[in-house]
Amino acid sequence: MEDEVLELTETEQTLEFIVSDEDQGTRIDKYLAVIQTDLTRNYIQKLIDDGKVFLNAKPVKANLKVKAGQLVQIILPEPIEAEIVPEDLPIDIIYEDKDIVIINKQKGLVVHPAAGHATGTLVNALLYHCGKDLSGINGVLRPGIVHRIDRDTTGIMVVCKNDKAHNFIAEQLKVHSITRKYQAIVYHSFKTDGGRVEGPIGRDPKDRKKMAINPKNGKSAATNYTVLENLSNQYAHVECSLETGRTHQIRVHMASIHHPLLGDTVYGPSKDPFHLEGQALHAGVLGFIHPTTREYVEFRAPLPDYFTDLLMKLRHKG
């Protein structure tokens, strides 16, 4: 069969690269993740699966290894308009400029649409507030979203208005240079002032809905914690600083040292004595290099009322 001619529509774009000697033998998916930083790894994988990545004009599979001198082509498909409905939902905006929006997310708010949450998400609210001024790198369901926090975690998030800002901040997340500090209330008091938890996090092999310290299939993760206050012998108020950003990282790491988060019935006790709506966890500080000014900026979100009320109760408990 003759090589298929690659035809582009008027709105499609093709990217081309010649494999260098030093990239010889690298898997095509890893090669593209390094050489083309505008695209996320998940999006690159989707393009490969959809037959949009070619090596010497032939479609490739993700595990194919490149050779020096080969021509790599990526066909970026026509952008699809988001079918997400803008909604006038309350969001707490701490700061905003032409590149970024800093949001203090409330408890119970899902960040982006997913199965079971097509509406009422932060993305729906952002589309109402920002219109089309949101980055498109992470696809139509997550416009502007560079990172996320759990539904029941409160606190600070950065949203990007354009692809340039998105790429710049995403790179800082990738190399773990962003400042991220959380406050949490955990079970049991501490005998030390703090410590460091290190352990790779991946899917729990016994329960695929949970994460766990998984040395075989997990990704490296490290959390530093400082004890702010022991609250009797039963609880403690801590600040956790992330070196990495894995799914449920703080929840998994603190549970692994026998200090699960209060209210976390997934990784802690199945019954919550205070009937909270999820874990007592708040993203309080976020700092990074601004994409335009190239200066370090840092933002803070005050503790929510439920958290401060809980601290007061626990200080007087017993």
C-alpha distance (Angstrom), angle and dihedral (degrees) to the residues before:
residue distance angle dihedral
M1 . . .
E2 3.79 . .
D3 3.80 119.3 .
E4 3.77 111.2 -85.9
V5 3.80 115.0 -110.8
L6 3.80 111.2 -121.6
E7 3.76 107.7 -131.8
L8 3.79 120.7 -169.9
T9 3.76 127.0 -155.8
E10 3.79 117.6 -132.0
T11 3.78 90.6 -97.5
E12 3.82 97.8 43.8
Q13 3.78 121.3 96.9
T14 3.78 129.2 -156.0
L15 3.81 125.6 -150.8
E16 3.80 120.3 -161.4
F17 3.81 132.8 -164.1
I18 3.80 135.8 174.4
V19 3.79 113.1 -139.2
S20 3.81 111.4 -118.5
D21 3.80 126.2 -141.2
E22 3.80 92.9 -105.7
D23 3.83 91.2 55.8
Q24 3.82 92.5 54.5
G25 3.82 110.5 133.1
T26 3.82 96.8 14.7
R27 3.81 118.3 136.6
I28 3.79 110.7 -104.7
D29 3.83 94.0 -122.2
K30 3.81 92.6 51.5
Y31 3.81 91.3 43.6
L32 3.81 91.9 53.9
A33 3.81 92.7 45.6
V34 3.81 89.0 58.7
I35 3.81 100.6 37.2
Q36 3.82 97.0 42.4
T37 3.80 108.9 42.6
D38 3.81 94.3 168.2
L39 3.82 89.3 76.6
T40 3.78 125.5 65.7
R41 3.80 119.5 -126.2
N42 3.81 91.2 -114.9
Y43 3.80 90.5 53.4
I44 3.81 91.5 47.5
Q45 3.80 89.4 52.3
K46 3.80 90.3 50.6
L47 3.82 91.5 50.3
I48 3.81 89.7 51.8
D49 3.81 91.6 48.1
D50 3.81 90.3 48.7
G51 3.80 92.3 52.6
K52 3.81 94.4 -111.0
V53 3.83 97.1 125.8
F54 3.81 119.7 77.3
L55 3.79 135.4 -173.2
N56 3.80 111.9 -158.8
A57 3.84 87.9 -16.0
K58 3.81 94.5 -52.8
P59 3.85 123.7 110.0
V60 3.79 114.6 -110.3
K61 3.78 141.1 -149.0
A62 3.80 122.1 -129.9
N63 3.82 94.7 -109.4
L64 3.82 95.1 53.1
K65 3.80 112.8 118.2
V66 3.81 119.5 -135.9
K67 3.80 126.3 -130.3
A68 3.79 128.8 -146.7
G69 3.80 113.2 -88.5
Q70 3.80 96.6 21.5
L71 3.81 120.2 134.3
V72 3.80 114.6 -121.7
Q73 3.81 118.2 -164.0
I74 3.79 128.3 -172.3
I75 3.79 118.8 -167.5
L76 3.78 110.9 -155.8
P77 3.81 108.5 -153.1
E78 3.76 125.4 -132.3
P79 3.81 110.8 -75.4
I80 3.79 113.8 -102.9
E81 3.76 118.4 -137.7
A82 3.77 111.8 -118.4
E83 3.78 113.6 -107.7
I84 3.77 91.8 -155.2
V85 3.78 116.0 122.8
P86 3.81 115.9 -128.4
E87 3.80 109.7 -124.3
D88 3.78 130.3 -164.9
L89 3.80 95.7 -126.9
P90 3.81 125.8 156.9
I91 3.81 113.0 -99.9
D92 3.78 127.3 170.3
I93 3.82 107.9 -129.2
I94 3.81 112.7 -164.9
Y95 3.81 97.3 178.7
E96 3.80 139.1 -3.6
D97 3.80 138.2 -178.0
K98 3.81 136.4 153.3
D99 3.83 92.0 -72.0
I100 3.79 109.2 34.4
V101 3.78 145.8 22.0
I102 3.81 119.7 -152.3
I103 3.79 112.4 -152.9
N104 3.79 133.5 -170.7
K105 3.81 100.0 -146.1
Q106 3.78 117.8 -146.6
K107 3.81 125.2 -134.7
G108 3.80 115.8 -85.4
L109 3.81 95.5 23.2
V110 3.82 114.4 129.6
V111 3.81 111.6 -142.1
H112 3.81 100.9 -140.8
P113 3.82 138.3 3.4
A114 3.79 116.8 -81.8
A115 3.78 137.9 148.3
G116 3.79 106.9 -40.6
H117 3.82 93.9 10.8
A118 3.81 108.3 71.5
T119 3.81 92.9 142.2
G120 3.78 139.4 24.6
T121 3.81 94.0 50.0
L122 3.78 131.9 132.2
V123 3.82 88.9 -106.2
N124 3.82 90.7 57.2
A125 3.80 88.5 52.8
L126 3.81 92.8 46.0
L127 3.80 92.4 52.2
Y128 3.80 88.7 54.6
H129 3.80 93.1 46.9
C130 3.82 100.7 38.6
G131 3.79 103.0 24.9
K132 3.80 109.4 -161.0
D133 3.80 93.0 -18.3
L134 3.80 94.5 106.8
S135 3.81 130.6 104.1
G136 3.80 115.4 -100.7
I137 3.79 101.2 -157.2
N138 3.79 97.2 105.2
G139 3.79 93.9 49.7
V140 3.78 138.2 -104.9
L141 3.81 95.2 -56.3
R142 3.81 95.3 52.8
P143 3.82 108.0 36.5
G144 3.79 110.5 173.0
I145 3.80 93.5 2.1
V146 3.81 113.1 132.5
H147 3.81 97.5 160.9
R148 3.76 135.6 -4.8
I149 3.78 142.0 -150.4
D150 3.79 127.6 -144.5
R151 3.78 121.1 -81.5
D152 3.81 92.8 -109.9
T153 3.81 96.1 40.5
T154 3.78 114.7 95.0
G155 3.76 129.6 -152.3
I156 3.73 149.5 53.9
M157 3.81 128.4 5.7
V158 3.80 134.2 164.6
V159 3.81 120.2 -136.2
C160 3.81 121.8 -168.1
K161 3.79 125.1 -136.4
N162 3.80 97.6 -163.0
D163 3.79 139.6 26.3
K164 3.81 93.9 -111.6
A165 3.80 92.0 58.5
H166 3.81 90.9 42.1
N167 3.81 93.4 54.6
F168 3.81 92.6 44.8
I169 3.81 94.2 52.5
A170 3.81 94.0 38.3
E171 3.80 89.1 57.3
Q172 3.81 90.1 54.3
L173 3.80 89.3 51.2
K174 3.79 89.6 49.4
V175 3.81 93.8 54.8
H176 3.83 92.3 39.2
S177 3.81 95.0 -121.2
I178 3.82 95.5 132.0
T179 3.81 119.9 102.9
R180 3.81 111.0 -124.4
K181 3.79 120.5 171.3
Y182 3.80 125.2 176.1
Q183 3.78 132.6 -172.6
A184 3.78 119.5 -143.1
I185 3.77 141.4 173.0
V186 3.79 111.5 -136.2
Y187 3.77 137.8 -176.8
H188 3.83 119.1 -95.7
S189 3.78 130.5 18.5
F190 3.82 125.0 -94.9
K191 3.79 131.6 -122.3
T192 3.81 91.8 -158.4
D193 3.80 133.4 57.2
G194 3.79 93.3 -120.3
G195 3.76 145.7 -52.8
R196 3.77 148.3 -168.5
V197 3.78 128.7 -90.0
E198 3.78 117.5 -158.2
G199 3.77 124.2 -180.0
P200 3.81 135.9 127.0
I201 3.80 113.5 -102.5
G202 3.79 124.8 -145.6
R203 3.78 141.0 134.3
D204 3.79 115.0 -45.5
P205 3.83 104.3 -109.7
K206 3.80 89.6 -146.2
D207 3.81 96.5 46.4
R208 3.81 117.9 25.4
K209 3.81 91.3 -164.7
K210 3.80 90.6 65.0
M211 3.79 135.7 61.5
A212 3.79 123.2 -132.1
I213 3.78 143.4 171.8
N214 3.78 97.2 -79.3
P215 3.84 114.2 178.0
K216 3.81 92.3 -176.3
N217 3.81 102.5 49.7
G218 3.80 105.1 7.8
K219 3.81 130.5 108.5
S220 3.79 120.2 -119.6
A221 3.79 113.3 -89.8
A222 3.79 136.4 174.9
T223 3.80 132.1 -175.9
N224 3.80 126.9 -173.3
Y225 3.79 117.6 -157.2
T226 3.79 134.7 -168.0
V227 3.79 122.5 -163.5
L228 3.80 107.7 -128.2
E229 3.79 96.5 178.0
N230 3.79 140.0 -11.3
L231 3.79 108.9 -132.5
S232 3.82 102.8 -153.9
N233 3.81 113.7 -60.5
Q234 3.77 94.7 -59.4
Y235 3.82 105.6 60.6
A236 3.81 144.1 19.4
H237 3.79 138.1 -159.8
V238 3.82 111.2 -133.3
E239 3.78 140.3 174.7
C240 3.80 116.4 -138.9
S241 3.79 122.8 -160.1
L242 3.80 117.3 -161.6
E243 3.78 122.1 -136.8
T244 3.82 88.8 177.6
G245 3.78 133.6 17.9
R246 3.81 111.9 -130.6
T247 3.79 126.5 157.8
H248 3.83 110.3 -79.7
Q249 3.82 88.9 -7.5
I250 3.80 99.4 154.8
R251 3.79 92.6 41.0
V252 3.82 92.9 51.2
H253 3.80 96.5 41.2
M254 3.81 96.4 47.6
A255 3.81 91.1 46.0
S256 3.82 88.8 51.3
I257 3.82 90.7 61.7
H258 3.82 91.4 46.2
H259 3.79 95.9 -101.1
P260 3.82 103.7 107.1
L261 3.78 118.0 179.0
L262 3.78 117.8 -92.8
G263 3.80 109.3 -106.5
D264 3.80 93.3 20.9
T265 3.81 101.7 123.5
V266 3.83 91.1 171.1
Y267 3.82 98.3 61.7
G268 3.81 99.0 15.2
P269 3.81 137.5 41.7
S270 3.80 113.1 -28.8
K271 3.79 91.2 -128.6
D272 3.80 121.8 60.2
P273 3.83 111.8 -152.3
F274 3.83 91.7 -155.3
H275 3.82 97.3 44.9
L276 3.79 93.7 -129.9
E277 3.79 123.6 177.0
G278 3.79 94.7 -111.7
Q279 3.80 131.9 -47.2
A280 3.81 124.0 -13.2
L281 3.79 95.8 -117.5
H282 3.81 129.5 134.2
A283 3.81 129.3 -176.4
G284 3.79 98.5 -138.8
V285 3.82 106.6 166.9
L286 3.81 133.0 35.1
G287 3.80 122.9 175.1
F288 3.80 132.1 173.4
I289 3.81 145.0 141.3
H290 3.80 109.2 -79.0
P291 3.84 112.2 -117.8
T292 3.83 94.4 -131.0
T293 3.81 107.9 27.5
R294 3.84 92.7 37.8
E295 3.79 87.3 -143.2
Y296 3.80 126.3 126.2
V297 3.80 113.0 -101.6
E298 3.78 127.8 -175.4
F299 3.78 129.5 -164.8
R300 3.79 131.8 -167.8
A301 3.80 132.7 -157.9
P302 3.82 118.0 -158.1
L303 3.79 119.5 -123.2
P304 3.82 112.4 -89.4
D305 3.80 119.0 -112.0
Y306 3.80 94.9 -107.1
F307 3.81 89.7 56.8
T308 3.80 96.3 49.2
D309 3.82 90.9 44.2
L310 3.79 89.5 52.0
L311 3.80 91.7 50.5
M312 3.80 89.7 53.2
K313 3.82 91.9 50.9
L314 3.79 93.1 48.1
R315 3.82 93.6 48.0
H316 3.79 88.7 58.5
K317 3.80 96.1 38.3
G318 3.75 113.6 118.1
